């Protein structure tokens, strides 16, 4: 049996062809179907709602765009985060922002949230590395189904939120489940439990 080699796509072509298509992102030139579900979107919407309340409460110069791509310069990789908090004072330095919702500089990003789906390996491994290299100060991995590997969420597997805080050039990770109150360096006043986030789908 002959296996076909997947056709690689360049970032510029991806942005042109799939920039508005919420189903896809690009990793090393390979088109990745993120397979979003309604439940996935409910969890992402709940997180966005909670973070917007905190942005208002802090009167911070942050915002959460409806659509946004993160382009890793020097690679053929473009991520489509489920929720991203941007620093309004920094996006003025983004070379592409005025033409399209594409972020290339880590300084523009305050926080990224990825809601885990079937491609959980990308969220737990690949994106942890790439977001750290980019300098994203805080990264949440929201595994509402508890599908991640046991090395990431423990045993028995259960719904878990992993919050990664950038210390120097590596993430320090903390796991949150049930009634655990999330601890955020970007939103220190946030008072929400893992259970409240997961209640979006219960």
C-alpha positions in Angstrom: 0.0 0.0 0.0 1.4 3.4 -1.0 0.8 6.2 1.5 0.3 9.6 0.1 2.5 12.4 1.5 0.4 15.3 2.8 0.8 18.4 0.7 2.4 21.2 2.7 0.9 24.6 2.8 2.8 27.9 3.2 1.7 30.3 5.9 0.7 33.0 3.5 -1.4 30.6 1.5 -3.0 29.3 4.7 -4.0 32.8 5.9 -5.4 33.6 2.5 -7.3 30.4 2.1 -8.2 29.4 5.7 -7.8 32.6 7.7 -11.5 32.9 8.3 -12.2 29.2 8.7 -12.4 28.4 12.4 -11.8 24.7 11.8 -8.1 24.8 10.8 -4.7 25.8 12.0 -1.3 25.1 10.4 1.6 23.2 12.1 4.8 22.8 10.1 3.0 23.3 6.9 0.4 20.6 7.6 -3.3 21.6 7.7 -4.7 20.5 11.1 -8.5 20.1 11.5 -9.2 21.2 15.0 -12.6 19.4 15.0 -14.4 21.9 17.2 -17.7 20.8 18.8 -20.5 22.8 20.3 -19.4 21.8 23.8 -15.9 22.9 23.0 -17.3 26.3 22.0 -19.4 26.5 25.2 -16.3 26.1 27.3 -14.3 28.7 25.3 -17.2 31.1 25.6 -17.5 30.6 29.4 -13.8 31.4 29.8 -14.0 34.4 27.5 -16.9 35.7 29.6 -15.0 35.3 32.9 -11.9 36.9 31.6 -13.8 39.9 30.1 -15.3 40.5 33.5 -11.8 40.6 35.0 -10.6 42.9 32.2 -13.4 45.3 33.0 -12.8 45.0 36.8 -9.1 45.8 36.4 -9.8 48.5 33.8 -6.9 46.9 31.9 -6.0 47.9 28.4 -6.6 44.3 27.2 -9.1 42.9 24.8 -10.3 39.5 23.5 -10.7 39.4 19.7 -13.3 37.2 18.1 -10.8 36.0 15.6 -7.1 35.8 15.8 -4.2 33.8 14.4 -0.7 33.5 16.0 1.9 33.3 13.3 5.3 31.9 14.4 7.8 33.8 12.3 10.4 31.8 10.5 8.1 28.7 10.5 5.2 27.4 8.5 3.0 27.3 11.7 0.0 29.4 12.5 -2.1 28.7 15.6 -5.7 29.6 16.1 -6.2 29.9 19.9 -9.6 29.3 21.4 -9.3 32.4 23.6 -6.5 35.0 23.4 -6.1 38.1 25.6 -4.2 40.9 23.8 -2.5 44.0 25.1 -3.9 47.0 23.3 -0.8 49.1 23.9 1.3 46.5 22.1 -0.7 45.5 19.0 0.3 48.8 17.4 3.7 47.2 16.9 2.2 44.2 15.0 3.3 44.3 11.4 0.1 42.6 10.0 -2.6 43.7 12.5 -4.0 46.6 10.5 -4.6 44.4 7.5 -5.6 41.1 9.2 -6.0 39.7 12.7 -2.6 38.1 12.9 -0.3 38.3 15.9 3.5 37.7 15.4 5.0 39.2 18.6 4.8 37.6 22.0 4.7 41.1 23.7 1.2 41.6 22.3 -0.1 38.5 24.1 -1.1 38.4 27.8 -2.8 35.0 27.9 -3.7 32.1 25.6 -6.3 29.5 26.3 -6.6 26.2 24.3 -9.6 24.1 24.9 -8.5 20.5 24.4 -10.1 18.3 21.7 -9.0 15.2 19.9 -5.7 16.7 19.0 -4.7 17.0 22.7 -1.0 16.2 22.0 -0.6 19.6 20.2 -2.1 21.5 23.2 0.0 19.7 25.9 3.3 19.4 24.1 3.9 21.3 20.9 2.1 24.5 21.9 3.7 24.5 25.4 7.1 24.7 23.7 6.1 27.2 21.0 4.2 29.6 23.3 7.2 29.6 25.7 9.6 30.4 22.9 7.3 33.2 21.8 7.2 34.6 25.3 3.5 34.2 26.1 3.4 34.8 29.8 0.4 32.6 30.6 -1.1 29.6 28.8 -4.2 27.6 29.9 -4.9 24.1 28.7 -8.6 23.4 29.4 -9.2 19.7 29.2 -13.0 19.5 30.0 -13.2 15.9 28.8 -10.1 14.7 30.7 -8.6 13.2 27.5 -5.0 14.3 27.9 -2.3 11.8 28.5 -1.8 10.6 32.1 1.6 12.1 32.2 -0.1 15.5 31.8 -3.3 15.2 33.9 -2.6 12.2 36.2 -4.5 9.1 37.0 -7.4 8.6 37.1 -7.9 10.9 34.2 -10.4 13.7 34.9 -11.4 17.1 33.7 -8.4 19.4 34.4 -7.2 22.9 33.8 -3.5 23.3 33.5 -2.2 26.8 34.0 1.3 27.4 32.7 3.1 30.5 34.0 6.3 31.6 32.1 9.3 31.8 34.4 12.4 32.9 32.5 12.0 30.7 29.3 10.0 27.8 30.7 6.5 27.2 31.9 5.8 26.3 35.5 2.6 24.2 35.5 -0.2 23.9 38.0 -3.2 21.6 37.7 -6.7 22.6 38.8 -9.8 20.3 39.2 -13.2 20.5 40.9 -13.4 23.2 43.6 -9.8 24.4 43.0 -9.7 28.2 42.5 -7.7 29.0 39.4 -4.5 31.0 40.0 -3.6 33.5 37.3 -0.6 35.8 37.2 -2.3 38.0 34.6 -5.6 38.2 36.5 -4.7 37.9 40.2 -8.2 38.9 41.2 -9.9 36.1 39.3 -12.1 34.0 41.6 -13.4 31.1 39.5 -13.1 27.4 40.1 -12.4 24.6 37.6 -15.9 23.3 38.3 -17.5 26.6 37.3 -15.7 26.5 34.0 -16.6 22.9 33.4 -20.3 23.7 34.3 -20.5 25.3 30.9 -21.1 21.8 29.5 -23.1 20.2 32.4 
